Amino acid sequence: MNKEIYYFSGSGNSLAVARNIAEKINAKLIPVASIIDQTSISTDADIIGFVFPIYDFKPPLLIRNFVEKFENLKSKYIFAVCTYGIIPSKAIRSFEKSIQSCGGELSGGFAVKMPHNGIGSGSFSQTQHEIMFKNWKTKLEAISKYIIAGEKGKFETSDMFFSLVLSGVFIEMMPTIMRLFKQVIMKGWKSIAFISNKECDGCGICKKICIVDNIEIVDNKPSWSSHCAGCFACFHWCPKGAIQLGNTNMNIKQYHHPEAKIVDMLEQKGYGNN
């Protein structure tokens, strides 16, 4: 049976997960960025997987719009895997609705905890990261067996309130959350927009790595437009660490998955290792 896995990744978390699953089930790995500009997508695959991060407790808008481009999801075996840093919430159920709107049926949906890489990510230690990587390798086996067996009906979600409280994440991130609210209330959302600092040398990696072409290099400095996908790829892959959210400390730790390399991210858009 033909198998395909479509993935979207900013920090490399979802890339690593998608690649690991593809190797286990012998599937073709396809970056969403490589075909995102197509108006319609047709596939002969019998088994289709979607792997993506969770933003604001739901699938990214980019992924939801991408799924709508598929012409023939009916009668396909479809699975989804979301990576999350805080809680999975009901993201899988939300994605299920996107699949159903295109005439498909989601056979299984899984949530994989990976290092948080957005606002407040500096609250998590390397030891915590290593535990997540280890747990993923165990879960990989279970997910792969589920897909190969053609099982149906498993959807991993969580209650937002209790998950935040019981995990202790809310308490750990409280100082950053309060700082964020204060900044937005006093100076507005634009005050935490991406900017480059004096370390920027205009290398253009951020422009090349941007999934949605939201960055231009102007006067040897990056300039962000208004259709950011919120993936933080520009921040995490800047070789100089020269990108930040406004001039306020949002406790973000530059990070990428240890199995992901910058060439992997550039190849999503066809740049190779140039």
Residue pairs with C-beta under 8 A, 6 or more apart in sequence:
1 46
1 47
2 28
2 44
2 45
2 46
2 47
3 22
3 25
3 26
3 27
3 28
3 45
3 46
3 47
3 48
3 49
4 27
4 28
4 30
4 43
4 45
4 47
4 48
4 49
5 18
5 21
5 22
5 27
5 28
5 29
5 30
5 48
5 49
5 50
5 51
6 30
6 31
6 32
6 48
6 49
6 50
6 51
6 66
7 14
7 15
7 17
7 18
7 19
7 29
7 30
7 31
7 32
7 50
7 51
7 52
8 14
8 31
8 32
8 33
8 51
8 52
8 53
8 60
8 62
8 63
8 66
8 211
8 231
9 15
9 16
9 18
9 31
9 51
9 52
9 53
9 231
9 260
9 265
9 268
10 53
10 117
10 211
10 229
10 231
10 232
10 233
10 236
11 53
11 115
11 117
11 231
11 232
11 233
11 236
11 255
11 256
11 257
11 260
12 256
12 257
12 259
12 260
12 264
12 265
13 53
13 83
13 114
13 115
13 117
13 257
13 260
14 51
14 52
14 53
14 81
14 83
14 114
15 31
15 257
15 260
15 264
15 265
16 257
16 259
16 260
17 51
17 81
17 83
17 112
17 114
17 136
17 140
18 29
18 49
18 51
18 81
19 29
19 259
20 136
20 137
20 140
21 27
21 49
21 51
21 81
21 140
21 143
21 144
21 147
22 28
22 29
24 140
24 141
24 144
25 47
25 144
25 147
25 148
27 47
27 49
28 45
31 267
31 268
32 52
32 62
32 63
32 66
32 211
32 268
33 211
33 268
33 269
34 268
34 269
34 270
35 41
36 62
36 66
36 211
36 212
38 69
39 69
40 69
40 70
40 71
41 69
41 70
41 71
42 70
42 71
42 72
43 70
43 72
45 76
46 76
46 77
47 76
47 77
47 78
47 79
47 147
48 73
48 76
48 77
48 78
48 79
49 78
49 79
49 80
49 81
49 147
50 63
50 67
50 78
50 79
50 80
50 81
50 95
51 80
51 81
51 82
51 83
52 59
52 60
52 63
52 80
52 81
52 82
52 83
53 60
53 82
53 83
53 84
53 231
54 60
54 82
54 83
54 84
54 88
54 89
54 91
54 111
55 230
55 231
57 86
57 87
57 89
57 90
57 91
57 160
58 89
58 90
58 91
58 94
59 82
59 91
59 94
59 95
59 98
60 229
60 230
60 231
61 229
62 211
62 212
62 229
63 95
63 98
64 95
64 98
67 95
67 98
67 99
67 102
68 98
68 101
68 102
70 102
70 104
73 99
73 102
73 103
73 104
74 103
74 104
76 104
77 107
77 147
77 150
78 99
78 104
78 105
78 106
78 107
79 106
79 107
79 108
79 109
79 110
79 146
79 147
80 92
80 95
80 96
80 99
80 106
80 108
80 109
80 110
81 109
81 110
81 111
81 112
81 143
82 88
82 91
82 92
82 95
82 109
82 110
82 111
82 112
83 111
83 112
83 113
83 114
84 91
84 111
84 112
84 113
84 114
85 113
85 114
85 115
85 116
85 117
85 118
85 121
85 124
86 116
86 164
86 167
86 169
87 158
87 160
87 163
87 164
87 167
87 169
88 111
88 156
88 157
88 158
89 157
89 158
89 160
89 163
90 157
90 160
91 111
91 157
92 106
92 109
92 110
92 111
92 155
92 156
92 157
93 109
93 155
93 157
95 106
95 109
96 106
96 109
96 155
99 105
99 106
100 106
106 155
107 150
107 151
107 152
107 153
108 146
108 147
108 151
108 152
108 153
108 154
108 155
109 154
109 155
109 156
110 139
110 143
110 154
110 156
111 156
111 157
111 158
112 136
112 139
113 132
113 135
113 136
114 132
114 136
114 257
115 121
115 124
115 128
115 129
115 132
115 255
115 257
116 124
117 232
117 236
117 252
117 253
117 255
118 232
118 252
119 176
119 180
119 245
119 250
119 251
119 252
120 172
120 173
120 176
120 177
120 250
120 251
120 252
121 251
121 252
121 253
121 255
122 176
122 251
122 252
122 253
123 172
123 173
123 176
123 251
124 172
124 253
133 258
146 154
164 170
175 251
176 250
176 251
179 248
179 249
179 250
179 251
180 192
180 250
183 191
183 192
183 246
183 248
184 191
184 192
191 246
191 247
191 248
192 245
192 246
192 248
192 250
193 224
193 245
193 246
194 222
194 224
194 228
194 234
194 235
194 243
194 244
194 245
195 243
195 244
195 245
195 246
195 247
196 221
196 222
196 242
196 243
196 244
197 242
197 243
197 244
198 242
199 240
199 241
199 242
200 221
200 222
200 238
200 240
200 242
200 243
201 220
201 240
201 242
202 217
202 220
202 221
202 222
203 239
203 240
204 217
205 237
205 238
205 239
205 262
206 215
206 222
206 233
206 234
206 237
206 238
206 243
207 215
207 216
207 217
207 222
208 266
208 269
208 271
209 233
209 234
209 237
209 262
209 265
209 266
209 269
210 233
210 234
211 229
211 231
211 233
211 268
211 269
212 227
212 228
212 229
214 224
214 225
214 226
214 227
214 228
214 229
215 222
215 223
215 224
215 225
215 234
216 222
216 223
216 225
217 223
222 234
222 243
232 252
233 265
234 243
235 243
235 244
235 245
235 252
235 254
236 254
236 255
236 256
237 256
237 262
237 265
238 254
239 262
241 254
244 252
245 252
256 262
263 272
263 273
266 272
266 273
266 274
267 273
